[in-house]
Amino acid sequence: MKGNYMKVFTISELIGTMKQFPLMQKVSPVEVIKSLKFFTDVPEEVLQEIVDEIYIHQYAKDEIISRHGRYNEWLYVVLSGEISIFIITPDYTKLELYALGPEDFFGEDIVIRNEPRESTAIAYTDCILLAIGQHELTKIIASSPATYEKLNNAFLQRKMRNNLRSIPIFTHLREEVFNEILDVVKLVHVKKGDVIFKQGDVGDALFLIRKGDVSVYRAMNKNEELISLLAEGNFFGEMALVLGEPRNATVIANDDCELLKINKSDFDSIIARHVDVYNTIQAVALERVTGHELFDSNEALISKKLIELNRAVNKHIDVIAQCTFETPKGSALLATLPGSRYPYVYPRDSACATRMLYRISMSRLRSKDIAFRLLAGIAKFIYNCQRDDGYWGQRYGLDTSDKSIYKQEDNVAHGVTILCRYLLAAKNRGHIPHDSQAYIDAIYKGVMFAVKRYYRNEIHLFYSTTSIHESAIEEGYS
């Protein structure tokens, strides 16, 4: 499945169609691609090799091109129209990171880090994009170090902007202030076990963790005690800057880390011009001072367990995200990828996945927001699969058409459960969906269908086909 775009065709197909015009008869597909600045440094023989695998994707206004937390196989070059790149902040605010226009590119993270998207791209206007797959992109950068450098620089700058905007002290700063901060940020690499600074040192910088995690120690009763663990997205060192005091703790890297560093001299220059920045960071610093005074030593151990749990959970989230495909009717969680044996959505599978997503979405884990978005998307798809009488079948295609080959009554229960989990998670997160009544109606229809068709009043159980293995059908009650 290539995506959710309106139309797709190759450069060669486009040029072939245009050959009917005299002016285009001598134009080759490679010449068209070579005219774009993105391909300036790519050897012509490489372009000749990959030209038939470069696609044109056409999106309508407001259509999502790629979504935060999902893997996407394309790097895009904008041919026409405008693209908005945004994130959803912890307080559910939609925050635009930057806008892109003709000849800009995005999606470089697929080749630099092979990571899920850290932001969402949406068509701000009707737009046409050049789409380059990962295989072709690998050939391009192998033949052109300059192109790789271009992609890597864009990746680092955009990731830095994303990371900074995701941190509460910078999330809602005015764009001009934020850009000033962005201009003075430096990327620092530290090795596992490195001491970033010691208690008593002069406070000369604020750090933000982009990758890895650190331990924070404080000298107490002639011993150094662990007082906190900080992971990706956290910041430290702000108290020395804001309060003008020496470092009150020692910070050591637990892993090889990437840190974003803002030097005190640059920091002082910015806050002198923008009092609101100072007030925001000072408030956070004072809150953290109070928190440390009330510190319970068990919190550090809990934090460490949370960091470890985050890493384990993220692996499962990534698997679900890779098997989930966006459709106009919601997020389809496929049993196997398109083109394989079972490219279908099974309510049973979706119910298993949403059980985990439901728990994560209401936890303290960093992936809680991604989990909730996946849960919401899967629930929407399952909602659209329900028959008018309340029934859910064994499996569905990407267009929500019923592809069942067996009758499995328990899928009605799975459908109801998925919708219930979504609504409960939304309520607990303080986010009531605008279409919640439609989901409630669907739940009611499903329950009533099961009661009328499967419930055995004399034994107070529901009849169901419980398992099917290569035509061997097991039946029972639950």
N, C-alpha and C positions, 0 to 999 in steps of 0.2 A: 504494500500500500504506500503510495508516494506522498500522500498528504491530503489536506482538505481544500485544495485550491480548485478554482472553477474550471480552468483549462490548462492543458499541458501539451507541449510539442517541442521538438528539438530545433536547434538553430538551423540545421540542414533542411528540415522540413519547411521552416519559415522562408528561407532563401529560395528553396525550390518553388514554393508558391508564388514568390515575387518575380520569378524569372519571366513572367508574362509581360512585365514592364521593361521596355528597351533599356532604360538606365540601369537596371539591376542585372542584366544578362551576363555581365562580366564580373559581377561581385561574387566572391567565394565566402563560404561560412567562416573560414579562418580569418579573412580580412575584416569581417564584421566584428568578431571577437577581439582581434588585435587592436581595433580602434578604441576599445575601452581601456581606461588607465589602469585598471586592476591587472590586466594581462601584459602590460608594457614590457616587463622583464622576462616573460615566459618564452622560451625558444619556439620558433614556428613549427618545428617538427613535432614537438610535444602537443601543441594545439591541434595539429593535423591528426594526431593519434586519438585525441579525446573529444574532438568536436562533435561527434555523433552521440556522445553521452552527456552533453551539456543541454539542459532543458530550459524552457521558458515556462514559468508559472504565472498565471493570471489570477489575481485576487480582487474581490469586490470590497468596497469600503466597509470598514468595521469587521472584516473577517480576520480571525486569528491565524497567524502564519506559523508561529511556534510558541509553545507555552512553557512557562517556568516549571522546572522540575522534571521535564520530559526530555528524552533523547530525541534528536532530530538529525537526519543524515545529511542535510544540505547546508552549504554555504551559499548565501544569496548576494547577488549584485543588483542594485536597484536600477532598472532601465527607465521607468517612469513612475510618477506618483510619489507619495510620502508614506513613511513608515514611522510608527511611534513605538519606542521601546520603553517598557515600564515595569515596575514591581508593585506588589501589594505590601504595604508596611504592616508592622505588627498590630497597628490599630485599624487595619482594614482600609487604609487610604490608598487610592491608586496614585502612584507617584511616577511621573514620566522622568526617565533618566536622560534620554536624548531623542532627537528626531533625525531621520535619515531621508535623503533625497537622491536624485539621479546620480549614478556612479559610486554612491556609498555602498559599503558591504557590511554584512553582519552574519553571525553564525560561525565565526572562526574557532570557537571553543571545541568544535568536533574534531579538529585536527591537532590543536595545541594540547588539549588535556583529555579529550574524549569524555567530557563531563556532561551531565544533564544541564539544560539551559538554566541560567541564573536569572533570567528575566523573560518577559512575554513580549512578542512582537505582533503588532496588529496593523492592518492596513488603514492608515488614517484617511486615505483617499483610494479610489480605484487605482490599482498599481500592477505593473508588469515587472517580474523579477527574473533574473538569470539564475538558475539553480545548478550548483556544482556538487556532485556527490563526493563522499569521502575518498573513494578509490581514485577518482580523477584528481582530486585536490592533493592527494599524496604524491601523485606523479608530478604535479605542477611544482610543489615546494621542493621535491627532490632535484628538479632541474633548475630551480631559480632561488638561490639563497636570499635575494632581495625581496622576493614575494613572501618567503617565510618570515623575514624580519618585519615586513609590513603587517602580516597577520599577527605575529607575536606582540608587536607594540600595541596594536589595537586591542588585543586580548587583555594585556596587562592594564592598559588605561581604563578600559571598560569595566574590568573586574574590580579595579580600585574604586571607581565611581560607585559601582553597585555595593561593594562592601561598606564604604563610608556612609552611603545613604541608608543602608539597612540598620545602622547603629543609631539608637534614639537621640543622642546629642546632636547628630547632624541631619536627621531625617527631614525636618521641616525648616531647615535654614533657607533663607532666600537664595535664589540661584547664584546671584553675583557674589554673595558671601561664601557659598559652598565652592564656587570655582576658585576663589582665592585660597581656600584651604587645600583644594585639590592640587593647586600649583606648587605647594611647598611640601607635599607628602613625598617621602622617600620609601622605597621598598628595601627591606633589610632581611637577609637570610641568616639564621642562627642554627647551629648544630645542636643535636640532642645533648643535654648536659651542660650547655653553655650558660654562664651566669649573665643575664641581661643587665641587671644592676643589683647592687648590694644595699642593704639597709644602712642609712647614714650617708650614702653618696649624694652629691649635689643633683637635684632634679633638673635635667636638661632636655627632657623629651617626653612626649606622650606616645604610647604604642597601641596599635590596634592589631588584633590577631587575625590574619587572613587565612592561615593554614597552620594546623598543629594545636598544641595546648601547652600551658605553662603551670608551674606550681609557685605559689606565693608563700613565703616563710617569714616569720617574725621572731626576733629574739625575745624570749620570755624566760625569766628565772635561769639565766645563763645557758639556756637551750634554744635551739631554733625549732619552732613548732610550725607545722603546716597549717595555714589558716584559710587557704582557698585554692581551688583549681579553676583556671579560666580556659575556655576553648574558643574555637572559631567564632568571630563576631563580637567577642568581648574586648574591652580596652582596659589599659592600666597605665599608671604613671601620671594620671591627671591631677592627683592631690598635690604632688610636689610642684607642679606648674601653677595651679590655681591658688594654693594656700601659701606658696613661697617657702616651703619647708623642705628639709632633706628627705630623702627616700625613707619611708617608714616601714619598708619591707624589702626582702630579697626575692627576686624573681628568677626562676631557672626553667629552661626549656625542657619539656618532657619528651619532645620529638624534634626532628628537624622542622623548623618553623619558618613561615614567611610572615613578617611583621610590617605593618605600615607605620612609619615614624614621622612625627611632627616635632621639629626642634623648638625649644623654648623661645629662642629669638624670633622665629617666624610666628609662633603662637602669640607672643606678646604683641607683635606688630598688628596681627589681625584683630585681636580682641580690643586693642586700643581704638580701632576704627569702628568696631561693632559691639556695642555693650551687650546686646541680646545674646551673643555667643558666650560671652563671659558669664552672664547670669545663668544660662542653661547649664554650662559645664560646672559652675560653682555649686549649683543645687545638687547635681549628681555626686560631686565630690564630697559634700557635707553628708549626704545620705550614706555614702559608703563608709565614711569615718564612723558614723553612728553604728552602722552594721557591724563593723569590725570590733567595736567596743563590746557589743553584745554577742560576740562570736562563740559558738559552741564547736568544740574540736571535732565532733562527729560530722559536722557539715562538710568538711573537706573530704571525708571518706565517702559521703553521699554524693558529693560533686564528682568524685573520681568514678564512682559507679555509673553516674548519669552519662559521663563522657564515653565510657566504654559501651554503655547501652545504646547511646546515640549512634556510634559507629556500626554496631551490629544491626540496629534497626534500619539504618540508611541502606545497607546492602539489600534488605528485603524490599524496601521502598523502591529502589532502583529496578529490581526485577519486575515488580508490578508496573512501574512506569513504562518500562521497555515493551511490555506486552499489552499496554493500553493504547488504543488508537482513537483519536478525536473524530467524531462524526457530528453532523448537524443535530443528531438526537441524543448526544451524550458521549461518554467515554466507554468504548467497547473493550472490555478485558478479555482478550482471546486466549483460548486454551493453548494454541500453538500459532506461530506467526503465519501471515498470509502465504499461500502457496504450499503449505505443508498439509498434513493429514486432517487436522482438526482446527481450521481457522474460524472457530465459532465462539460465541459467548454462551457459557453455561451458567445459569443462575446459581448452581451449586458452587462452582468455582468462585463466582463473584461474591457469594455469601461468605465463603471462607476468607477471602481477601478483605472484605469490608469489616469482618470481625476484628482483624488486626488494625485496620485503618481507623476504625471507630475508637479503639482504645488509645491509639497514638494521638489522634486529633484532640483528645481531652487531657493529654499528659503535659509534662514540662519539657518534653523532648524537642530538640530544635526542628525536627521534621514534622511537627504537629500541623503546621499550615499546609505543607505539601500533602500530607495524609488527608486532611480535610478536603482539599480540592479534588484529590483522587476519589474520595468517598462520594463527594457531591456529583462528580461526573459519571461515576458508575451507577449511582442511584438514578440519575436522569435517564441513562440508557435503559436500565431495567424497567423504569416507569413506562417508557415508551414501547416496551415489548409486551406489556400486559394486554390481554384480549379484553374486549368490551365487557365480557361477563365476569372478569376478575381472574381469569386463568393465566398461568405462566407455563410454558412448555419446557422441553428438555434443553434446547439450544437455539441460538439465533444467529443470523448473518449480520454483517456490518450495517445493513439497512433496516435492522430489527425484524426482518422477515423470519417466520417460524421455520426452522430447519430440523425439527424433531424427527427422529426415526423410532423413538420409543416413547411410551407414555410414562412419565414419572411424576406422580401426584405431589411429591414433596417439594417440587419447584414452586408451588404456590406459596408454601411456607417460606421458602428462601426469598422469594420476591418481596413478601411482606416484611421479612426481617431486614432486608437491605434498606428498604424505605424507612423503616422505624429507626434504624441506626443513624441514618442521615439526619432525620428530623431531631432525634435526641442529641446528637453531636452539635447540630446547629443551635439548638436551644441552650445547651450547656456553655457554648461559646458566646452566647448573647447575640446570635445572628439568626433571626427568623426569616426564612426564605419568602419571597413575595408570592411564590406558588405553593406554599405549604398546604393550603386547603386541598389543592389538587392531589397532592401526595396522600393526605389523610383520606380522601375519597377512594384513592386506589387501594390503600391498606384495607379500608372497610370492605370494598368489593372482593378483595382477595380472601379475607377472613370469611365472609358470607358464602363465597363460592365453596371454600373448603368445608364449611359446616354443612352445607346442603348436600354436597357430593360425597364427602369422604368420612364424615363423623359418624361413629357408631355409638349411639346413645346408651345402648345396653352395657357397653364396657368402657364408655367414656374415653375412647381412643380414636385416632384418625387412621384410616387405612392408607397405605402407601406402598408403591414399588420402591423398595429400599436400595436395590443394587442391580446393575446389569453388567454382565461380563460375557462379551461375545455371544449374545443371544440367550445366556442363562439368566433367567429372571428370578429375583428373590423378592418375596412379598412379606408384608408384616404390618404391624400396628405401632403407632407411637403417640 
